């Protein structure tokens, strides 16, 4: 009997020793990140023997997976809000406002209208034009710097993700080696380390896990692509830019290193990497494109109107702003040797949307022009154009009447069918606008024509100041090729004669007369201007149009230059009717700042919600798998008492056994 008591006591000591060891391990690892608390349990006593003890990790996989998901979502918004808040602050700062520079520029134009012959007033306009360019260049530089920061962080995060993927795969192999053996319970640290690696990976990108055979964990992206598979195989991330090396795209290396592009859907791709990609695609790319679009639309509109006026030197105006051009980016799969440059077609700046473009060759002399959004997805209808003399512009669109999006493309070399180029004109132009001239005299404030009513007219009819539409008609210095033009009422009730000394046309018109030269017809329809006659002329009334020689105090074209500030010259969307699809430069910039603020605010709200969810998931997970010192302290006392009791039984058994031995002597 004493032998049985001895065995029972000895087994009790071993069992409680194991319990104390497990409790001590839990307490020692209370601050160890990723540690899952353990519990030792024993089966029922059989034949007076304590059952075999089994130590296992207290892990609820559902709670663990939910925590990983919430961790990914929280990391996504934390990263997005951190980056977006910086951009929101920079763009909303008054000192960085493009609207402030635009308003100052046009205010000085208004001042110059009061004294158009003043070189000082003109100089202030040119100074503010340069300030406007500098302001846009400064903002563009901020966006470019943020793009570079995003690329650097993507490289760091993708390398971290790759290291974690490899670590998970290696840990899987080690776990397979001990799974189902008596060493499994002693290898809990392998499981803890793997779970922590999976948790860390979930901070970088959203993942899902599946149980594999022999204790392995298979890891997949939230979008379905495999990262860690069975038998030690895994796929790694890579970054590449095609066709733009500065625009890093996330790819997955599979099939022995062959790169396969991921479907980067920021609605599914979470974690820090997803937050960076979303910030770049939803804020940086649109902001860069819209800045460039505003600059190009304003520069083109101003240039075109300046061409229609007369400078202080008595010549027709030229460009005030130099419109930049950019190289088309060839895709790596191109097989031809063609190259491409892109700029804005003169007079078509308001047709340019805030997007990038993909130019695809359907034949060596035919292309398709497709606008793409901030993620590279097609938007709007595709346009077909012919390559005529190495140029693609509005005149080469087929069928006629299609849209060129304001692009002028110059092509050299030979392209093969399927070759593609990406054009990023807007983002390039945002930081590359320049002044085409620094001379205040080149500001064309005057109109090249002046009109007059003959002093002997007997009616109150009057001729309008005229509208100039084509600068090419006028000589240099400003002159009319055939001299002044005379308009006379030659017969009742409505016969008029127009003559410039070379051409004479007679026509009938009902007062008030609109677009007189167009109504006269003949060669007059090709003149680069037109005018109206208000009221009802009397028989014999005469009106004249002549070159505005010496008209340096004239500000009529300056009024039209100033009105550009209030003109709807910035295109809103690729799609949309011409009637409601444009806005002013100030409206465009205000909309840009507002969009950044709205997106940032929404992200902050969503981030707060997912932070709360992550904290709840963390608390739930810790309540199941975390170490509770109060609980472990209670267990420690309980197991100490049980150990002491077993030791006392052992002492009693030894005493009985010694007594029996003494009695037998």
Buried (B, 14 or more C-beta within 10 A) or exposed (E): EBEEBBBBBBBBBBBBBBBBBBBEBBBEBEEEEBBBBBBBEBEEEEEEEBEEBEBBBEBBEEBBBBBBBBBBBBBBBBBBBBBBBBBBEBBBEEEBBBBBBBBBBBBBBBBBBEBBBBEEBBBBBBBBBEBBBEBBBBBBEBBBEBBEBBBEBBEEBBEBBBBBBBBBBBBBEBBBBBBEEEEBBEBBEBBBBBBBBBBBBBBBBBBBBEEBEBBBBBBBBBBEEBBBBBEEEBBBBBBEEBBBEEBBBBBBBBEEEEEEEBEBEBEEBBBBBBBBBBBBBBBBBBBBBBBBBBBBBBBBBBBBBBBBBBBBBBBBBBBBBBBBBBEBBBBEEBEBEBBBBBBBBBBBBBBBBBBBBBBBBEEBEBBBBBBBBBBBEEBBEEBBBBBEEEBBBBEBBEEEEBBBBBBBBBBEEEBEEEBBBBBBBBBBBBBBBEBBBEBBBBBBBBBBBBBEBBEEBEBEBBBBBBBBEEBEBBEEBBBBEEEBBBBBBEEEEBBBBBBBEEBBBBBEBEBBBBEBBEBBEEBBEEBBBBBBBBBBBEEEBBBBBBBBEEBBEBBBBBBBBBEBBEBBBBBBBBEEEEEEBBBBBBBBBBBBBEBBBEBBBBBBEBBEEBBEBBEEBBEBBBEBBBBBEEEBEEBBEBBBEBBEBBBEBBEBBBEBBEEEEEEEE
